[in-house]
Amino acid sequence: NAAARGAQLEAGLRAMGDKYAGKITEVRGRGLLLGLELSSELGGAAKFVQAAADRGLLLVPAGADVVRFVPPLVVKAEQVDAALGILEECLAEA
């Protein structure tokens, strides 16, 4: 499950990286431990993490401009999809 969900999350993040190239500078990590480096123009990771938390998605800031995803190993496909949807809302509004 962890490998499949990690691949699902990474594919979703990379697709958003293409769509929001001016806002996302890099997707990195392995498995379910992934990081999203944001453009410094977005106001920093902490601001982005708060916007996600306001919508029910818990993320972890990792440095000034990196947001870390650390879902549980038993995360379900529907939960990954929901997280990606919330993330896209945050990126669209940033």
C-alpha positions as CSV (number, residue, x, y, z in Angstrom):
1,N,0.0,0.0,0.0
2,A,2.7,2.5,0.9
3,A,4.5,2.1,-2.4
4,A,1.3,2.5,-4.4
5,R,0.1,5.5,-2.5
6,G,3.6,7.1,-2.6
7,A,3.6,6.7,-6.4
8,Q,0.0,8.2,-6.5
9,L,1.0,11.1,-4.4
10,E,4.2,11.7,-6.3
11,A,2.4,11.6,-9.7
12,G,-0.1,14.1,-8.5
13,L,2.5,16.4,-7.1
14,R,4.5,16.3,-10.3
15,A,1.4,17.0,-12.4
16,M,0.8,20.1,-10.2
17,G,4.4,21.0,-10.6
18,D,3.8,21.2,-14.3
19,K,0.5,23.0,-14.0
20,Y,1.8,25.5,-11.4
21,A,5.4,25.8,-12.7
22,G,5.6,29.4,-11.5
23,K,4.6,28.5,-7.9
24,I,6.3,25.1,-7.5
25,T,10.0,24.9,-8.2
26,E,10.7,21.3,-7.3
27,V,9.1,18.0,-6.2
28,R,11.4,15.7,-4.3
29,G,11.5,12.8,-2.0
30,R,10.8,9.1,-2.0
31,G,7.8,6.9,-1.3
32,L,5.3,8.7,1.0
33,L,7.9,11.2,2.3
34,L,7.7,13.9,-0.3
35,G,8.6,17.6,-0.4
36,L,7.2,20.4,-2.5
37,E,9.5,23.4,-2.9
38,L,7.5,26.5,-3.4
39,S,8.5,29.7,-5.1
40,S,9.6,32.3,-2.5
41,E,7.1,34.7,-4.0
42,L,4.3,32.7,-2.3
43,G,5.2,34.0,1.1
44,G,6.9,30.9,2.6
45,A,6.0,27.4,3.6
46,A,4.5,28.4,6.9
47,K,1.8,30.5,5.2
48,F,1.0,27.7,2.8
49,V,0.9,25.1,5.5
50,Q,-1.6,27.3,7.4
51,A,-3.8,27.6,4.3
52,A,-3.8,23.8,3.9
53,A,-4.6,23.3,7.6
54,D,-7.5,25.7,7.3
55,R,-8.9,23.3,4.7
56,G,-8.2,20.2,6.8
57,L,-4.9,19.1,5.3
58,L,-1.9,18.7,7.7
59,L,1.4,19.4,6.2
60,V,4.8,20.1,7.7
61,P,7.1,23.1,6.8
62,A,10.6,22.0,6.1
63,G,12.7,25.1,5.8
64,A,11.6,28.5,4.4
65,D,10.0,27.3,1.2
66,V,9.5,23.5,1.4
67,V,6.3,21.8,2.4
68,R,6.7,18.2,3.5
69,F,4.1,15.5,3.1
70,V,4.2,12.7,5.7
71,P,1.0,10.7,5.5
72,P,0.5,7.5,7.5
73,L,1.6,4.3,5.7
74,V,-2.0,3.1,5.7
75,V,-3.3,6.1,3.8
76,K,-6.0,5.2,1.3
77,A,-6.2,6.2,-2.4
78,E,-9.2,8.4,-1.7
79,Q,-7.4,10.3,1.0
80,V,-4.4,11.0,-1.3
81,D,-6.9,12.3,-3.9
82,A,-8.5,14.5,-1.3
83,A,-5.2,15.8,-0.2
84,L,-4.2,16.6,-3.7
85,G,-7.5,18.4,-4.3
86,I,-6.9,20.6,-1.2
87,L,-3.4,21.3,-2.3
88,E,-4.6,22.4,-5.7
89,E,-7.1,24.8,-4.1
90,C,-4.3,26.3,-2.1
91,L,-2.0,26.7,-5.1
92,A,-4.8,28.2,-7.2
93,E,-5.4,30.8,-4.5
94,A,-1.8,31.5,-3.7
